[in-house]
Amino acid sequence: MPRAASIACIALGAALIGVVSAGCGSSTKQETTTTAPPPEALRPSPVDREAEPAPAMFDWTHHIGIVGHDARGHLVVALKDDSLAVGTVITIVWMTDPQRTSEARVVGRRTRAWEVANTPVDGRAYDADISAGAPMQIEYGIAVVSTRAAAAANGPLVHIDLDGDGDAETFRQCASAEGLHLTVWTGEPLKGPLDWHGYVYLGTDLDVTCTETETGQP
C-alpha cells in the first residue's frame, strides 16, 4: 500500500475510535431499582434489646422468721436480717386453723432479742405494725420479707411461691415437748422438701405432734 494511503487509513481509524469513545461517554444513564427490605428486617433483633434484669433470689436465711406478740401485746418479728428499714413490708402467715395472712410494716428495730419464756427467739427483733386481722396474742406465725407473690388459700393451708420457681410453698406448725417448730415446705407439708425451720421455746409441757423431720433430728 502506498505511504499516503497508509497514513489516511491510520487517520480514519483514529477518528472512528474517537467517535466510539464519545458515544460511550454520552450513553444514556442507567436507572437503579431499589427494593424495600422485608418487614422482618425492620424488626428489632434480640441482641439489640437491653438485657432484662435477673430475678432476685429469695433469701431463705435472712428473709424469713417468726412473728408473735411480746409480753406487752406488741407485735414483734424475729429474723436474721439485721438491716431492715422502717417501712419494710412483711407478709405474715398465721398458724391458725385455717391459716390466715396479714401484711405488716416494720416500725423499729429492737436493741435486745425478743424473749419468750425467758429464752431469746433466734434473730434480730423488730417492732411491727399491722392494720387489721391479727389473731390472738397466743398465736405465732411465719414472717416473710420482700415477696411479690400472692398468697392463696387452699383448704386450711396458705400457699405462696416464695422463690418464684413455679412451685408454691406451704407452712406448718407442730409441737415438741416444750416448744413450737415452724416450718416451710415446697409443695405439701411433710411431703415436699423442707425449706426452712424455726423454733419457739415455750417452757411448758406440750402434746408432741412433730415428726423427726420437723424438729431437725437426723
Secondary structure, 3 states (H helix, E strand, C coil): CCHHHHHHHHHHHHHHHHHHHHHHHCCCCCCCCCCCCCHHHHCCCHHHCCCCCCCCCCCCCCCEEEEEECCCCCEEEEECCCCCCCCCEEEEEECCCCCEEEEEEEEEECCCCCEECCEECCCEEEEEEECCCCCCCCCCEEEEECCCCCCEEECCEEEECCCCCCCCEEEEEEECCCEEEEEEEECCCCCCCEEEEEEEECCCCCCCCCCCCCCCCC
